[in-house]
Amino acid sequence: MKKSELWAIYTRRNPSFAQDGNVTLSARGLKKLFDATWEIAMYDGEEETKPKKESSTSLHDLMSIFNMK
């Protein structure tokens, strides 16, 4: 799954995420977002044939989504 595909899932279910500005999440909402992301990553991700070096790019991309640069 590509980053843009995952983002489309979140914005389809939470249209306010697609707008500019701040989004406020409750602790329960944040946990639900985290759990959904984990499930998609764990069960829909592709198995790698060899270990991949951890990249700061993926963390940077995630931080960009939540405007945490």
C-alpha positions as CSV (number, residue, x, y, z in Angstrom):
1,M,0.0,0.0,0.0
2,K,1.3,3.4,-0.9
3,K,1.2,6.4,1.5
4,S,-1.3,8.2,-0.7
5,E,-3.6,5.2,-0.6
6,L,-3.5,5.0,3.2
7,W,-4.1,8.8,3.4
8,A,-7.1,8.4,1.1
9,I,-8.6,5.8,3.5
10,Y,-8.2,8.2,6.5
11,T,-9.6,11.2,4.6
12,R,-12.5,9.3,3.3
13,R,-13.5,8.3,6.9
14,N,-12.4,11.7,8.4
15,P,-13.0,14.5,5.7
16,S,-11.6,17.2,8.1
17,F,-8.2,15.5,7.8
18,A,-8.0,16.6,4.1
19,Q,-8.4,20.3,4.9
20,D,-5.7,22.7,6.0
21,G,-5.6,23.7,9.6
22,N,-5.6,21.9,12.9
23,V,-7.4,18.7,13.8
24,T,-8.2,17.8,17.4
25,L,-8.3,14.2,18.4
26,S,-9.4,12.8,21.7
27,A,-7.0,10.2,23.3
28,R,-9.5,7.5,22.2
29,G,-9.5,8.9,18.6
30,L,-5.7,9.0,18.5
31,K,-5.5,5.4,19.8
32,K,-8.0,4.3,17.2
33,L,-5.9,6.0,14.4
34,F,-2.8,4.4,15.7
35,D,-4.4,0.9,15.9
36,A,-5.8,1.2,12.4
37,T,-2.4,2.2,11.0
38,W,-0.8,-0.7,12.9
39,E,-3.3,-3.2,11.5
40,I,-2.8,-2.0,8.0
41,A,0.9,-2.1,8.3
42,M,1.0,-5.5,10.0
43,Y,-1.5,-7.4,7.9
44,D,-1.5,-5.7,4.5
45,G,2.2,-4.8,4.2
46,E,4.4,-6.7,1.9
47,E,6.9,-9.2,3.5
48,E,10.4,-8.2,2.7
49,T,12.9,-10.7,1.5
50,K,15.8,-9.2,3.3
51,P,16.1,-6.8,6.3
52,K,15.7,-3.2,5.3
53,K,17.6,-0.5,7.1
54,E,15.3,1.8,9.0
55,S,14.9,5.0,7.2
56,S,14.2,8.4,8.7
57,T,12.2,9.2,5.5
58,S,9.2,7.2,6.7
59,L,9.2,9.0,10.1
60,H,9.6,12.3,8.3
61,D,6.6,11.5,6.0
62,L,4.5,10.6,9.0
63,M,5.5,13.7,10.8
64,S,4.6,15.8,7.7
65,I,1.1,14.3,7.6
66,F,0.5,15.6,11.1
67,N,2.4,18.9,10.6
68,M,5.0,18.0,13.1
69,K,8.1,19.1,11.1
